[in-house]
């Protein structure tokens, strides 16, 4: 289905229950993956929604930074991102805060912040959260 106003086609995922209670299958145009609900399974074999959420946010950063390093003709950075969230104790439908820790192994502090600022300006996941009122604390360490 194409948006008639823009001619753009949205990316679509279809998720389904499986024969295993608490396990779900997701399929997109070029990908399939499994989501587990560890509260319903004795042994979760796949990530749950919270893990996928954090991976999506950090993955957005890694993708943008990798693309920028090529675009800016800089060496591909060695980078590790730690991510965590805390659910609001008074409202379980909201995040109290999210933390991202960027650890660059071979990049100057100035260039590391340039990458991180570019990510925060361009990532739709990050910006949707921030504009919705979720505080995201970012820490950057650079050894380069």
N, C-alpha and C positions, 0 to 999 in steps of 0.2 A: 504494500500500500504506500503510495507516494503522496506527500502533502501537495495538494493542487496549487497552493499559494506560492510555494517555494521550489517545487520540483525535487525536493530532497526526500530521501528515504530514511526513516529512522532505523536504528539497529534494534532488532527484536530478539528476545530470549523467550523460550517457552519452558515452563517448569511443570513437572508432573510428580505425583506421588509414585512410589514403586511398591513392589510386593512386601517390602520391609517397612514396617511402621517406623517413621522417624527418618527415613532416607528419601531424598528427592533427587530427581534427575533434571538437569538444565541443558537445553540445546539451543544453540544459536546458529547463525549462517555457517561459521567455520569452526565451531567449538562445541564440545559437550563436557559437562562436569557434574559431579555429585555433591550434594549438600547433606550433611548429617545433623540431626538434632540430638546432641549428647544427653539431653534429659529424657529422651524416649528410647535410647539405645543402650544396651549393656556395655557395648564397646563401639565407640564412634571410629570409623575407619577413614572418614573424610572430614575436611574442615566444615565448621558450621558457619552460620551467617555472620557472626561477629568476626571470625577469622577472615572470611572473604571480604568483609567491609574494610578491615584494617589493611589487608593485602591490596585492595583496590586503591585506597588512598596512597599508600606508600608506592604501589606500582605505578600510579599516575606520576609521582615524582620521579621515579627511576626512568620511566619512558621519556618524559619531557627533558630531563637532564641528559640522557643519552643522545636524544635527537639534537639538542642544542650543542653538545660537544662536537658533533659532526658538522652542524651548520656553522658553528663558530670556528671550525678547523682547529680544535683543541684536542689534546690527548683524551682518550676515553677515561673518565675518572673511575678510580676504585672507590666504591661507595657502599656503605651499609646504613640502612635506615631502621631504627627501632621505632615501634609504634605502640601506643596503648590508649585505652579509653577508660573512663569511669562513668557509669550510668548514674544519673541524678537520683539520690536516695529518696527524694520526695516525689519524683515523677519518672517512672521507669520507661517512659516513651521519649526521654530526652537524654542527651549526653551532658554530664556536668563539665567535662573537659576531655580534650584529646591532646596527646603529646606525641610529637615527632622529633626524633633525635637523628640528625644527619652526621655521619662520621666519614669524612673524606680522608683517604690515606695518602694521596699524592697530589693534592690541590691546595693552592694558597687559600688563606682565609678570605681574602677579597673575592677570588674567583668562586669559592664555595658559596658565599653569600649571594653572588650574582646568579648562580644556578638556582639557589633556594628561592630567591625573590622572583625569578622568572617562573618557577614552578607555581608559587602562590598566586601569581598574576594570571596564569593560564589554565590551571587544573579545574575543570568543572565540578569535580567532587569536593575539593577543598573549598571553592567559592560558594557552592550551595550550602555547605555546612556553616561557614563563617557568616554568610548573609542571613542564615536562619538563626543566628545567635549563639552558635557553639564556639566557645573559645578553643583555639588550637595554639598550644604552646610549642614553639620551635626552638630547638637547640642545635647549634652547628659547631662541630669541632673539625679542625683542618690540620693535617700534618703534611705539609708540602712545601 
